[in-house]
């Protein structure tokens, strides 16, 4: 060693300690308050102003996980996590990611670790079958799948590819269309891609795009000389899990040559169960599709699965070949070089954790998990609906329940704040034009009936009567 | 449990097994051939065509790491790794990343896990001192640091921020400038940002930008009505680790209002040693800066440290606030929400691994590592220079040695191929306008004098005499 370093046995010893720390964390997380109670600056105040010059004992680092870090953690892995969407961090996934860290390979070319590329292609092809996506999206067909870092990256990428395909047109003329309820990554991705016009499309009472409104917007833009570039159909919006009608949107997109991107970041996982697939009928009219195994499919962040129906425009937009990346395998045309499938060059061996998850659970267990979460959500929705104090804000096609207190915004906001102050649950306060509401997202791996029961008790206890001042 | 799942103790047991597997891998990686010898399709042929319906025993998954995955791994952690640049995967870093996976938090807002944001700010402020970057780049000043996924993402982001700042100008008129030797991420980042003109600037005999050539290019573009947008100074190019003159480029950039981005992806780590800092003199004339702890600073992929001198234009370009992300902490203005510092929304707790590395090694050990790699590189360069068969292609300011066989391209290419066929070492064959050359990048954590000695023996044995047919 040319500097003081750990031996493999040091790694083994400290590795056991960290595994123990995580196992203990997983066992006790339910007893911690879900939401961190620190104030801004509290964590930094516990950290020294400068990095250490000399090595510290590993014990000191581990002790600081408890002393410094844990008080500042809001526990996404708590079974009372009903906020945002869940983020998967199942035990097999954690270990798959650990193997990725241990191998420490960067698979930007097939040649820089063939297994990293080939396992990724295979696992994403597996998902095509598991979710009943179009067969042509397999890497063995004209399309193909690739792991992106996030759905935001994937949606941005879809716009860049669409824009590149139309590179004879000034970007200032281009227009992107999406539901007024689409995720903020649509507006952000368009902005990052330089597209200045994003049309928020009118939605129906279930908060889904009205296809006629989409076509009218396209026609209006064409009439003033703009170039309709791309449309995003969301299958499961962030606000309420509303489902845009993929088929009619796809038909309009084809007619006017728009790129059609589907954002199923959260709800894509549900498609492992046949009974949810009608929500995305029309995928043969789609150019790109993203869902996040790191949300509901038990896989830890980051792992966002992205498919294109035709990989040529993607590679055409993303490929740059400098001399230090030339190699015989790439030049043979027989391999996939995933660096040509996204913005960054470097890439982690992320397929390992997805492979671990799919093998350690098997598809049937994932289906059982999805169905149990959906059933819990429907049960909660039924209770809310039966109580005169509450009204549902939107249908419950998956496992998100949205409701408000009938006494109005203040009662709703106060209820959300009181729930979150309990320490047992975390819900997301949100609002629509129609007013404030509460999002209850059920999807954490360890959430069981008793946790939803506890949430219901809290709601029942903390909510004022229906006639309370609003 | 609502579906068959692992208990915390299952995680503990299998976690030990994975730690053992990695410890054993680290102990034996030196005995494996550096470069995978599989052919395209070999790995996929060992994988079943469909995902399993039922759970498989974890033993079967672990066994397949050896049977299926390892043959397809090119070992970036092998001490004979002299290809590309190194990628750090030190034992403390692997464990820091494991804790991140175990906690499974997504820190897109301060409020979604305050420790994730505050540790990141603190550790990046530590690096400002460790690398002697401008004090104003600390998060406590007008600037600030943030972990990006890769230098490609960071460079692309710099262009997007620069473009957004000039949003009154059509992107079609904008021009980006960089060395003809700059990394491919400059051309790719510009293309992704919609910038169509990238001027490859003339370089001197040491392959560094000629400042007068930069200014002449800017003036020529201004004269035809184009808008010079941004310039990239590279401190340590990928091809030869050439160093662009940051100060004169910065002065020209200021004069003409260009965004000045520094790409020190590889060489930034060296700045922990004062003797290398003269290579980036002039940082007070820089708008943004990126270096990759995941290259030479012992931190596993992905971890790219990015600073801006002024965070306002970055946040102005990246911030979008939908209702489901509103929260009191953000609205107080007292906290950093890192989602506004990059393209994606979701983000891993990446600061943990950097914190583990800085504490488990301490700054002095990292300096010792850098100095030992540089000394090994200079020793190899001296031997090559003293041998009439070889000539150096470029100076050796850090730990990359570039050389060619004097008999010409074919002798050089053949030597690279023979070295890589040995199984003991991996070098990168590359070329410049002046012809083929061999890149020897010394920077893998476990590379010692004996490994460079072995490389030299192979070079000495395999290279033909100086007068061989070229």
Interface residues (C-beta under 8 A of the other chain):
Chain A: X1 X2 X3 X4 X5 X6 X8 X9 X10 X11 X12 X14 X15 X16 X18 X19 X20 X21 X22 X23 X24 X25 X26 X27 X36 X38 X40 X41 X42 X43 X44 X47 X50 X51 X52 X53 X54 X55 X56 X58 X60 X61 X65 X68 X69 X70 X71 X72 X73 X74 X75 X76 X77 X84 X87 X88 X89 X90 X91 X92 X93 X94 X95 X97 X98 X99 X101 X102 X103 X104 X105 X106 X110 X111 X112 X113 X114 X115 X116 X118 X119 X121 X122 X123 X126 X127 X129 X130 X149 X150 X151 X152 X153 X156 X160 X163 X164 X170 X171 X172 X183 X184 X185 X187 X188 X189 X191 X192 X193 X194 X238 X239 X294 X300 X301 X302 X317 X318 X320 X321 X322 X323 X324 X325 X326 X329 X332 X334 X335 X343 X344 X345 X346 X347 X348 X352 X355 X356 X358 X359 X360 X361 X362 X363 X364 X365 X366 X368 X369 X372 X373 X376 X428 X429 X430 X431 X432 X439 X445 X446 X447 X448 X449
Chain B: X1 X2 X3 X4 X5 X6 X8 X9 X10 X11 X12 X14 X15 X16 X18 X19 X20 X21 X22 X23 X24 X25 X26 X27 X36 X38 X40 X41 X42 X43 X44 X47 X50 X51 X52 X53 X54 X55 X56 X58 X60 X61 X65 X68 X69 X70 X71 X72 X73 X74 X75 X76 X77 X84 X87 X88 X89 X90 X91 X92 X93 X94 X95 X97 X98 X99 X101 X102 X103 X104 X105 X106 X110 X111 X112 X113 X114 X115 X116 X118 X119 X121 X122 X123 X126 X127 X129 X130 X149 X150 X151 X152 X153 X156 X160 X163 X164 X170 X171 X172 X183 X184 X185 X187 X188 X189 X191 X192 X193 X194 X238 X239 X294 X300 X301 X302 X317 X318 X320 X321 X322 X323 X324 X325 X326 X329 X332 X334 X335 X343 X344 X345 X346 X347 X348 X352 X355 X356 X358 X359 X360 X361 X362 X363 X364 X365 X366 X368 X369 X372 X373 X376 X428 X429 X430 X431 X432 X439 X445 X446 X447 X448 X449
